[in-house]
Amino acid sequence: MNLFKRKNNVAVILMVLFVLMSSTTCGQKQRYDDESYFKVSLVEGGNGVMITSYIGSKQTVNIPPRHSGLPVVSIEEGVFRRKQLINVTIPNRVTTIGYSAFTGNQLHKCDYPKKSDSS
């Protein structure tokens, strides 16, 4: 029985390591979803854009750090509501996320990188 517990513990540790290693980018450039999946509007002052709508159907969404040449700085309320998302990457320049922006999803992972490739 002790040998069985030890094998179980090893299996759990290996699974955790696999998940941790597969969730890192290992120096690869982050790939973002196409701008066409996101509708945006200029924020006040015109120095960035706010995502106002998501028209994609992917369960893993990588929000681009720039849209139409401007930084994505805000996500409007309810944009991703009930989109069946399980993973999302939010650009580091996003400073405002509207109320219930991600409500009704089963998010397993939400990344907010410290440094973005294109910010």
mmCIF file of the C-alpha atoms, coordinates in Angstrom:
data_MODEL
# 
_entry.id   MODEL 
# 
loop_
_atom_site.group_PDB 
_atom_site.id 
_atom_site.type_symbol 
_atom_site.label_atom_id 
_atom_site.label_alt_id 
_atom_site.label_comp_id 
_atom_site.label_asym_id 
_atom_site.label_entity_id 
_atom_site.label_seq_id 
_atom_site.pdbx_PDB_ins_code 
_atom_site.Cartn_x 
_atom_site.Cartn_y 
_atom_site.Cartn_z 
_atom_site.occupancy 
_atom_site.B_iso_or_equiv 
_atom_site.pdbx_formal_charge 
_atom_site.auth_seq_id 
_atom_site.auth_comp_id 
_atom_site.auth_asym_id 
_atom_site.auth_atom_id 
_atom_site.pdbx_PDB_model_num 
ATOM 1   C CA . MET A 1 1   ? 0.000   0.000  0.000   1.00 0.00 ? 1   MET A CA 1 
ATOM 2   C CA . ASN A 1 2   ? 2.875   2.400  0.805   1.00 0.00 ? 2   ASN A CA 1 
ATOM 3   C CA . LEU A 1 3   ? 4.352   1.752  -2.654  1.00 0.00 ? 3   LEU A CA 1 
ATOM 4   C CA . PHE A 1 4   ? 0.947   2.559  -4.201  1.00 0.00 ? 4   PHE A CA 1 
ATOM 5   C CA . LYS A 1 5   ? 0.805   5.918  -2.353  1.00 0.00 ? 5   LYS A CA 1 
ATOM 6   C CA . ARG A 1 6   ? 4.337   6.756  -3.454  1.00 0.00 ? 6   ARG A CA 1 
ATOM 7   C CA . LYS A 1 7   ? 3.493   6.009  -7.116  1.00 0.00 ? 7   LYS A CA 1 
ATOM 8   C CA . ASN A 1 8   ? 0.362   8.152  -6.815  1.00 0.00 ? 8   ASN A CA 1 
ATOM 9   C CA . ASN A 1 9   ? 2.361   11.051 -5.379  1.00 0.00 ? 9   ASN A CA 1 
ATOM 10  C CA . VAL A 1 10  ? 4.935   10.790 -8.169  1.00 0.00 ? 10  VAL A CA 1 
ATOM 11  C CA . ALA A 1 11  ? 2.161   10.768 -10.775 1.00 0.00 ? 11  ALA A CA 1 
ATOM 12  C CA . VAL A 1 12  ? 0.560   13.887 -9.268  1.00 0.00 ? 12  VAL A CA 1 
ATOM 13  C CA . ILE A 1 13  ? 3.905   15.704 -9.144  1.00 0.00 ? 13  ILE A CA 1 
ATOM 14  C CA . LEU A 1 14  ? 4.614   14.825 -12.787 1.00 0.00 ? 14  LEU A CA 1 
ATOM 15  C CA . MET A 1 15  ? 1.172   16.082 -13.854 1.00 0.00 ? 15  MET A CA 1 
ATOM 16  C CA . VAL A 1 16  ? 1.682   19.379 -12.004 1.00 0.00 ? 16  VAL A CA 1 
ATOM 17  C CA . LEU A 1 17  ? 5.099   19.840 -13.615 1.00 0.00 ? 17  LEU A CA 1 
ATOM 18  C CA . PHE A 1 18  ? 3.642   19.106 -17.062 1.00 0.00 ? 18  PHE A CA 1 
ATOM 19  C CA . VAL A 1 19  ? 0.886   21.691 -16.569 1.00 0.00 ? 19  VAL A CA 1 
ATOM 20  C CA . LEU A 1 20  ? 3.346   24.304 -15.330 1.00 0.00 ? 20  LEU A CA 1 
ATOM 21  C CA . MET A 1 21  ? 5.760   23.711 -18.196 1.00 0.00 ? 21  MET A CA 1 
ATOM 22  C CA . SER A 1 22  ? 3.048   23.725 -20.853 1.00 0.00 ? 22  SER A CA 1 
ATOM 23  C CA . SER A 1 23  ? 1.555   26.987 -19.581 1.00 0.00 ? 23  SER A CA 1 
ATOM 24  C CA . THR A 1 24  ? 4.767   28.976 -20.046 1.00 0.00 ? 24  THR A CA 1 
ATOM 25  C CA . THR A 1 25  ? 5.745   30.467 -23.373 1.00 0.00 ? 25  THR A CA 1 
ATOM 26  C CA . CYS A 1 26  ? 9.432   29.429 -23.009 1.00 0.00 ? 26  CYS A CA 1 
ATOM 27  C CA . GLY A 1 27  ? 10.640  32.569 -24.758 1.00 0.00 ? 27  GLY A CA 1 
ATOM 28  C CA . GLN A 1 28  ? 8.287   32.206 -27.703 1.00 0.00 ? 28  GLN A CA 1 
ATOM 29  C CA . LYS A 1 29  ? 6.537   35.273 -29.026 1.00 0.00 ? 29  LYS A CA 1 
ATOM 30  C CA . GLN A 1 30  ? 2.974   35.507 -27.732 1.00 0.00 ? 30  GLN A CA 1 
ATOM 31  C CA . ARG A 1 31  ? 0.387   34.994 -30.442 1.00 0.00 ? 31  ARG A CA 1 
ATOM 32  C CA . TYR A 1 32  ? -2.693  37.157 -30.288 1.00 0.00 ? 32  TYR A CA 1 
ATOM 33  C CA . ASP A 1 33  ? -6.133  36.770 -31.776 1.00 0.00 ? 33  ASP A CA 1 
ATOM 34  C CA . ASP A 1 34  ? -6.877  38.637 -34.974 1.00 0.00 ? 34  ASP A CA 1 
ATOM 35  C CA . GLU A 1 35  ? -8.100  42.211 -34.516 1.00 0.00 ? 35  GLU A CA 1 
ATOM 36  C CA . SER A 1 36  ? -11.227 41.375 -36.532 1.00 0.00 ? 36  SER A CA 1 
ATOM 37  C CA . TYR A 1 37  ? -12.631 39.432 -33.546 1.00 0.00 ? 37  TYR A CA 1 
ATOM 38  C CA . PHE A 1 38  ? -12.790 42.627 -31.497 1.00 0.00 ? 38  PHE A CA 1 
ATOM 39  C CA . LYS A 1 39  ? -14.817 45.776 -32.032 1.00 0.00 ? 39  LYS A CA 1 
ATOM 40  C CA . VAL A 1 40  ? -13.315 48.849 -30.410 1.00 0.00 ? 40  VAL A CA 1 
ATOM 41  C CA . SER A 1 41  ? -13.903 52.530 -29.811 1.00 0.00 ? 41  SER A CA 1 
ATOM 42  C CA . LEU A 1 42  ? -11.464 55.315 -28.976 1.00 0.00 ? 42  LEU A CA 1 
ATOM 43  C CA . VAL A 1 43  ? -11.080 56.178 -25.326 1.00 0.00 ? 43  VAL A CA 1 
ATOM 44  C CA . GLU A 1 44  ? -11.303 59.793 -24.263 1.00 0.00 ? 44  GLU A CA 1 
ATOM 45  C CA . GLY A 1 45  ? -8.228  61.639 -25.450 1.00 0.00 ? 45  GLY A CA 1 
ATOM 46  C CA . GLY A 1 46  ? -7.710  59.224 -28.356 1.00 0.00 ? 46  GLY A CA 1 
ATOM 47  C CA . ASN A 1 47  ? -4.586  57.635 -26.875 1.00 0.00 ? 47  ASN A CA 1 
ATOM 48  C CA . GLY A 1 48  ? -5.964  54.093 -26.781 1.00 0.00 ? 48  GLY A CA 1 
ATOM 49  C CA . VAL A 1 49  ? -8.946  51.885 -27.532 1.00 0.00 ? 49  VAL A CA 1 
ATOM 50  C CA . MET A 1 50  ? -11.624 50.123 -25.520 1.00 0.00 ? 50  MET A CA 1 
ATOM 51  C CA . ILE A 1 51  ? -12.874 46.693 -26.535 1.00 0.00 ? 51  ILE A CA 1 
ATOM 52  C CA . THR A 1 52  ? -16.641 47.047 -26.925 1.00 0.00 ? 52  THR A CA 1 
ATOM 53  C CA . SER A 1 53  ? -17.518 43.683 -28.448 1.00 0.00 ? 53  SER A CA 1 
ATOM 54  C CA . TYR A 1 54  ? -16.057 40.232 -29.038 1.00 0.00 ? 54  TYR A CA 1 
ATOM 55  C CA . ILE A 1 55  ? -17.401 38.406 -32.087 1.00 0.00 ? 55  ILE A CA 1 
ATOM 56  C CA . GLY A 1 56  ? -15.158 35.353 -31.974 1.00 0.00 ? 56  GLY A CA 1 
ATOM 57  C CA . SER A 1 57  ? -16.093 31.885 -30.797 1.00 0.00 ? 57  SER A CA 1 
ATOM 58  C CA . LYS A 1 58  ? -12.798 30.598 -29.403 1.00 0.00 ? 58  LYS A CA 1 
ATOM 59  C CA . GLN A 1 59  ? -12.606 29.262 -25.855 1.00 0.00 ? 59  GLN A CA 1 
ATOM 60  C CA . THR A 1 60  ? -9.062  30.601 -25.473 1.00 0.00 ? 60  THR A CA 1 
ATOM 61  C CA . VAL A 1 61  ? -8.805  34.316 -26.182 1.00 0.00 ? 61  VAL A CA 1 
ATOM 62  C CA . ASN A 1 62  ? -5.527  36.216 -26.476 1.00 0.00 ? 62  ASN A CA 1 
ATOM 63  C CA . ILE A 1 63  ? -6.498  39.879 -26.608 1.00 0.00 ? 63  ILE A CA 1 
ATOM 64  C CA . PRO A 1 64  ? -4.051  41.775 -28.828 1.00 0.00 ? 64  PRO A CA 1 
ATOM 65  C CA . PRO A 1 65  ? -2.110  44.544 -27.062 1.00 0.00 ? 65  PRO A CA 1 
ATOM 66  C CA . ARG A 1 66  ? -2.820  46.906 -29.994 1.00 0.00 ? 66  ARG A CA 1 
ATOM 67  C CA . HIS A 1 67  ? -5.815  47.405 -32.251 1.00 0.00 ? 67  HIS A CA 1 
ATOM 68  C CA . SER A 1 68  ? -5.802  49.733 -35.250 1.00 0.00 ? 68  SER A CA 1 
ATOM 69  C CA . GLY A 1 69  ? -2.333  50.867 -34.214 1.00 0.00 ? 69  GLY A CA 1 
ATOM 70  C CA . LEU A 1 70  ? -3.412  52.017 -30.737 1.00 0.00 ? 70  LEU A CA 1 
ATOM 71  C CA . PRO A 1 71  ? -2.914  50.276 -27.376 1.00 0.00 ? 71  PRO A CA 1 
ATOM 72  C CA . VAL A 1 72  ? -5.850  48.347 -25.916 1.00 0.00 ? 72  VAL A CA 1 
ATOM 73  C CA . VAL A 1 73  ? -6.391  50.026 -22.535 1.00 0.00 ? 73  VAL A CA 1 
ATOM 74  C CA . SER A 1 74  ? -9.915  49.077 -21.530 1.00 0.00 ? 74  SER A CA 1 
ATOM 75  C CA . ILE A 1 75  ? -12.527 46.322 -21.757 1.00 0.00 ? 75  ILE A CA 1 
ATOM 76  C CA . GLU A 1 76  ? -16.152 47.467 -21.654 1.00 0.00 ? 76  GLU A CA 1 
ATOM 77  C CA . GLU A 1 77  ? -18.665 45.842 -19.338 1.00 0.00 ? 77  GLU A CA 1 
ATOM 78  C CA . GLY A 1 78  ? -20.123 42.533 -20.468 1.00 0.00 ? 78  GLY A CA 1 
ATOM 79  C CA . VAL A 1 79  ? -17.904 42.168 -23.556 1.00 0.00 ? 79  VAL A CA 1 
ATOM 80  C CA . PHE A 1 80  ? -17.067 38.503 -22.923 1.00 0.00 ? 80  PHE A CA 1 
ATOM 81  C CA . ARG A 1 81  ? -20.275 37.633 -21.061 1.00 0.00 ? 81  ARG A CA 1 
ATOM 82  C CA . ARG A 1 82  ? -21.347 34.006 -21.669 1.00 0.00 ? 82  ARG A CA 1 
ATOM 83  C CA . LYS A 1 83  ? -18.794 33.364 -24.439 1.00 0.00 ? 83  LYS A CA 1 
ATOM 84  C CA . GLN A 1 84  ? -17.806 29.947 -23.018 1.00 0.00 ? 84  GLN A CA 1 
ATOM 85  C CA . LEU A 1 85  ? -14.244 31.111 -22.367 1.00 0.00 ? 85  LEU A CA 1 
ATOM 86  C CA . ILE A 1 86  ? -11.842 28.903 -20.454 1.00 0.00 ? 86  ILE A CA 1 
ATOM 87  C CA . ASN A 1 87  ? -8.592  30.889 -20.933 1.00 0.00 ? 87  ASN A CA 1 
ATOM 88  C CA . VAL A 1 88  ? -7.916  34.556 -21.526 1.00 0.00 ? 88  VAL A CA 1 
ATOM 89  C CA . THR A 1 89  ? -4.797  36.688 -21.890 1.00 0.00 ? 89  THR A CA 1 
ATOM 90  C CA . ILE A 1 90  ? -5.265  40.389 -21.146 1.00 0.00 ? 90  ILE A CA 1 
ATOM 91  C CA . PRO A 1 91  ? -2.649  42.897 -22.387 1.00 0.00 ? 91  PRO A CA 1 
ATOM 92  C CA . ASN A 1 92  ? -0.627  44.643 -19.701 1.00 0.00 ? 92  ASN A CA 1 
ATOM 93  C CA . ARG A 1 93  ? -1.830  48.101 -20.763 1.00 0.00 ? 93  ARG A CA 1 
ATOM 94  C CA . VAL A 1 94  ? -5.441  47.305 -19.870 1.00 0.00 ? 94  VAL A CA 1 
ATOM 95  C CA . THR A 1 95  ? -6.216  49.382 -16.793 1.00 0.00 ? 95  THR A CA 1 
ATOM 96  C CA . THR A 1 96  ? -10.015 49.191 -16.773 1.00 0.00 ? 96  THR A CA 1 
ATOM 97  C CA . ILE A 1 97  ? -12.237 46.129 -16.995 1.00 0.00 ? 97  ILE A CA 1 
ATOM 98  C CA . GLY A 1 98  ? -15.966 46.802 -16.967 1.00 0.00 ? 98  GLY A CA 1 
ATOM 99  C CA . TYR A 1 99  ? -18.478 45.218 -14.649 1.00 0.00 ? 99  TYR A CA 1 
ATOM 100 C CA . SER A 1 100 ? -19.323 41.594 -15.554 1.00 0.00 ? 100 SER A CA 1 
ATOM 101 C CA . ALA A 1 101 ? -16.911 41.649 -18.503 1.00 0.00 ? 101 ALA A CA 1 
ATOM 102 C CA . PHE A 1 102 ? -16.198 37.929 -18.043 1.00 0.00 ? 102 PHE A CA 1 
ATOM 103 C CA . THR A 1 103 ? -19.377 36.752 -16.283 1.00 0.00 ? 103 THR A CA 1 
ATOM 104 C CA . GLY A 1 104 ? -20.898 33.433 -17.305 1.00 0.00 ? 104 GLY A CA 1 
ATOM 105 C CA . ASN A 1 105 ? -17.646 31.742 -18.354 1.00 0.00 ? 105 ASN A CA 1 
ATOM 106 C CA . GLN A 1 106 ? -15.717 28.909 -16.772 1.00 0.00 ? 106 GLN A CA 1 
ATOM 107 C CA . LEU A 1 107 ? -12.279 30.504 -16.738 1.00 0.00 ? 107 LEU A CA 1 
ATOM 108 C CA . HIS A 1 108 ? -9.463  28.168 -15.761 1.00 0.00 ? 108 HIS A CA 1 
ATOM 109 C CA . LYS A 1 109 ? -6.685  30.595 -16.562 1.00 0.00 ? 109 LYS A CA 1 
ATOM 110 C CA . CYS A 1 110 ? -6.407  34.355 -16.848 1.00 0.00 ? 110 CYS A CA 1 
ATOM 111 C CA . ASP A 1 111 ? -3.005  35.761 -17.819 1.00 0.00 ? 111 ASP A CA 1 
ATOM 112 C CA . TYR A 1 112 ? -2.058  39.384 -17.324 1.00 0.00 ? 112 TYR A CA 1 
ATOM 113 C CA . PRO A 1 113 ? 1.573   39.506 -18.506 1.00 0.00 ? 113 PRO A CA 1 
ATOM 114 C CA . LYS A 1 114 ? 4.012   41.894 -16.897 1.00 0.00 ? 114 LYS A CA 1 
ATOM 115 C CA . LYS A 1 115 ? 5.472   42.802 -20.279 1.00 0.00 ? 115 LYS A CA 1 
ATOM 116 C CA . SER A 1 116 ? 3.766   42.559 -23.636 1.00 0.00 ? 116 SER A CA 1 
ATOM 117 C CA . ASP A 1 117 ? 5.596   41.947 -26.919 1.00 0.00 ? 117 ASP A CA 1 
ATOM 118 C CA . SER A 1 118 ? 3.865   44.769 -28.747 1.00 0.00 ? 118 SER A CA 1 
ATOM 119 C CA . SER A 1 119 ? 2.995   47.297 -26.069 1.00 0.00 ? 119 SER A CA 1 
# 
